[in-house]
Amino acid sequence: MAAIGFKTAKCKDCYKCVRICPVKAIHIKNEHALYVADECVLCGRCLEACPQDAIIYVSDLKRAKKYIQEGCVTIASLDPAYLGVFGDTEKGTGQLRGALYKLGFTHIRETAEGAAHVTKAYECLIRDGKMNNIITTSCTAINELVEKYYTDMIPYMAPIVSPMTAHAMMLKEEFGPDVKVIYIGSCTARGREAVRERCRGTYVDAVLDFQELRTWLAEENIDLNTCEFYPREGTNAMVNGLYGVSGGILAAVEADEGFGKYEQLYVDGIDSVRELFECIRKGEINNCFIEVSSCVGGCINGPLAGGRESDRFKARIYTNQKIIREFPKDIPEMEEKVLLRKEFTESSRKAVIPTEEEIQEALRRDGKASPEKQLNCGACGFKTCRDKAIARCQNKGQLNLCIPYMYQQARSMSEVILSVTPNLIITVDEKLRIRQFNNAAEVMFNISAEEAYRMPLEKILDPVNFEQVFREKRSIMNKKVTYEKYNLVTMQNIIYIRELNCALGILRNVTAEERIREQHDRMRRKAIDIAQKVIDKQMMVAQEIAGLLGETTAETKVTLTKMRDSIFYDGEDSL
């Protein structure tokens, strides 16, 4: 099934996909992103947002190639968006058809032909006038959104298949049921629609996207600029070619019969569509024909358009220039047995709604117990802090998605460490301006942090070691430095932080230790002096005794000297 896939090994847990997903179909479990296919509407926003290519589109390219290799009659159905993606003056749409023939396609047709039949079906609903609001159903992602999350919108959804399915119906009727129809477009959701239709025994045999098409052409060394120009096959769908841009459906309906009693409105972008549904729920919109699209700008800006040399605004202008804004009069009628009717079914997964007590507890854990702490900044991807708390209760979110909370926690932890450590912490930039000055430094140098930030480092202490760190771009570790001005002895680690081009100085006050060491040294030297006096005295006695016993005084002196030295060294080892 053509859909979205998730490569866990490539994921770096940046959570960009989690934040951007409009329906939160990507959860977080054990600190890792988890894609939940059943909750996904296939809008493709995560696919565009992922910087690691961990989210992929599972394609039908192998299936399409297999049909061609087996010699099947294979028909390409080009989505109207192709005009904006491939239709610039250099390549031209006629050369694209030439390239597709080179790939092995038997026929090249335009999905807009099917769109013309869809337009006629919409007009029937307008003439009938029984529906309060009529919402177009040509965008599969929006259809998925309705079936899963806005099931109360189903009565407003036009019960009409998409242009892709309608065109496949038309082609199967024209060429026979055994031909293979390959849809080529820019949508991530068409693959799931095609699979569902195939399960019903119909229509689209494979779905490709424009990015895949470019890759396939490159693999076959087919250059669009050198391809032969081929004229359009089939019927010129005229104004229906605007289905690929926002407002295109409205333009097609208006060009034929108009809207009768209905007002017209088009809404693009899935977030805007959700706002629209909320307005309908409130009863604020009535008697309106509404064109909806999950992609801002329409299908020309679909997530799988790919490789477009011109931006979406230029693509839209080019599309508008190429389309004849008239409804074709020679569209063949489809047999009565070919039904364009679509049935909507509820497929939502009912999430357990947490109690108010559970929501408040989640807010409290997030540090947002009071309303003033609920910033509703949207940085986590949820509209409000309350929405995120509900998601957390449903195991869809995680605390570390809240940037203000994480920042406050990190800052709080940093401040606690800096305030309680007995070490002097001083951070300076490359110009030796003080950027961090902790409590211990304030006490030692008798200056506040605010004052320190306004003066260069040299005004407080000798900057020579910091200068060396910046000059050599490497850290200094375990260096003893004495500051006579402050009667201070420090053991210093000055760490060069390359990414920030700054130096972090950690100065451990060892003044007391040095004083104790000096005191012990004085005591040892005093002991040595006493020992030497004892030795000198004993030598005189030893000489007399040695004379009587026949021993040498040298041996006695060596023994006594060893005893003296042991006093010094044993004391030193004990320190």
Stockholm file with secondary structure:
# STOCKHOLM 1.0

chainA/1-575         MAAIGFKTAKCKDCYKCVRICPVKAIHIKNEHALYVADECVLCGRCLEACPQDAIIYVSDLKRAKKYIQEGCVTIASLDPAYLGVFGDTEKGTGQLRGALYKLGFTHIRETAEGAAHVTKAYECLIRDGKMNNIITTSCTAINELVEKYYTDMIPYMAPIVSPMTAHAMMLKEEFGPDVKVIYIGSCTARGREAVRERCRGTYVDAVLDFQELRTWLAEENIDLNTCEFYPREGTNAMVNGLYGVSGGILAAVEADEGFGKYEQLYVDGIDSVRELFECIRKGEINNCFIEVSSCVGGCINGPLAGGRESDRFKARIYTNQKIIREFPKDIPEMEEKVLLRKEFTESSRKAVIPTEEEIQEALRRDGKASPEKQLNCGACGFKTCRDKAIARCQNKGQLNLCIPYMYQQARSMSEVILSVTPNLIITVDEKLRIRQFNNAAEVMFNISAEEAYRMPLEKILDPVNFEQVFREKRSIMNKKVTYEKYNLVTMQNIIYIRELNCALGILRNVTAEERIREQHDRMRRKAIDIAQKVIDKQMMVAQEIAGLLGETTAETKVTLTKMRDSIFYDGEDSL
#=GR chainA/1-575 SS CCEEEECGGGCCCCCHHHHHCTTCCEEEETTEEEECGGGCCCCCHHHHHCTTSCEEEECCHHHHHHHHHTTCCEEEEECTTHHHHHCSTTTHHHHHHHHHHHHTCSEEEETHHHHHHHHHHHHHHHHHCCCSSEECCCCHHHHHHHHHHCGGGGGGBCCBCCHHHHHHHHHHHHHCTTSEEEEEESCSSHHHHHHHHHHTTCSCCEEEEHHHHHHHHHHTTCCGGGSCCCCCCSCCCGGGGGGGSTTHHHHHHHHHTCCTTCEEEEEESHHHHHHHHHHHHTTCCCSEEEEEESSTTSGGGCTTCCSCSSCHHHHHHHHHHHCCCSCCSCCCCCCTTSCCBCCCCCCCCCCCCCCHHHHHHHHHHTTCCSGGGCCCCCTTSSSSHHHHHHHHHTTSCCGGGCHHHHHHHHHHHHHHHHHHCSSEEEEEETTCBEEEECHHHHHHHTCCHHHHTTSBGGGTSCCHHHHHHHHHTSCEEEEEEEEGGGTEEEEEEEEEETTTTEEEEEEEECHHHHHHHHHHHHHHHHHHHHHHHHHHHHHHHHHHHHHHHTCCHHHHHHHHHHHHHHHHHHHHHHC
#=GC SS_cons         CCEEEECGGGCCCCCHHHHHCTTCCEEEETTEEEECGGGCCCCCHHHHHCTTSCEEEECCHHHHHHHHHTTCCEEEEECTTHHHHHCSTTTHHHHHHHHHHHHTCSEEEETHHHHHHHHHHHHHHHHHCCCSSEECCCCHHHHHHHHHHCGGGGGGBCCBCCHHHHHHHHHHHHHCTTSEEEEEESCSSHHHHHHHHHHTTCSCCEEEEHHHHHHHHHHTTCCGGGSCCCCCCSCCCGGGGGGGSTTHHHHHHHHHTCCTTCEEEEEESHHHHHHHHHHHHTTCCCSEEEEEESSTTSGGGCTTCCSCSSCHHHHHHHHHHHCCCSCCSCCCCCCTTSCCBCCCCCCCCCCCCCCHHHHHHHHHHTTCCSGGGCCCCCTTSSSSHHHHHHHHHTTSCCGGGCHHHHHHHHHHHHHHHHHHCSSEEEEEETTCBEEEECHHHHHHHTCCHHHHTTSBGGGTSCCHHHHHHHHHTSCEEEEEEEEGGGTEEEEEEEEEETTTTEEEEEEEECHHHHHHHHHHHHHHHHHHHHHHHHHHHHHHHHHHHHHHHTCCHHHHHHHHHHHHHHHHHHHHHHC
//
